[in-house]
């Protein structure tokens, strides 16, 4: 698995978790979905992704984007 795929998988999991938390606990959890979306947009423009940096330190091989 490359860092690119790990970042996409992590973002998808975070969106699904926040939707479940919003459904069962509080709609304020939707702000986590907003944060993930904004972070993906800024990463596409700047190339800076904190999750990619963490995955790289964990030893996941580099991908094309990160």
DASULTA-V991080 format. One record per backbone hydrogen bond with DSSP energy under -0.5 kcal/mol. NH is the residue of the N-H (numbers start at 1). CO is the residue of the C=O. E is the energy in kcal/mol with one decimal. If there is no record, write none. Layout:
nh	co	e
NH	CO	E
NH	CO	E
This chain:
nh	co	e
3	61	-1.8
6	2	-2.2
7	3	-2.7
8	4	-2.1
9	5	-2.6
10	6	-2.6
11	7	-2.6
12	8	-2.3
13	9	-2.4
14	10	-2.5
15	11	-2.1
16	12	-2.3
17	13	-2.7
18	14	-2.4
19	15	-2.2
20	16	-2.1
21	17	-2.7
22	18	-2.3
23	19	-2.0
24	20	-2.5
25	21	-2.6
26	21	-1.5
29	26	-1.7
30	27	-1.8
31	28	-1.7
32	29	-1.4
33	29	-0.7
34	30	-1.9
35	31	-2.4
36	32	-2.3
37	33	-2.4
38	34	-2.7
39	35	-2.4
40	36	-2.2
41	37	-2.1
42	38	-2.7
43	39	-2.1
44	40	-1.7
45	41	-1.3
46	42	-2.9
47	43	-1.9
49	47	-0.6
53	49	-1.8
54	50	-2.0
55	51	-2.7
56	52	-2.1
57	53	-1.8
58	54	-1.4
59	56	-1.3
60	55	-2.1
61	1	-0.6
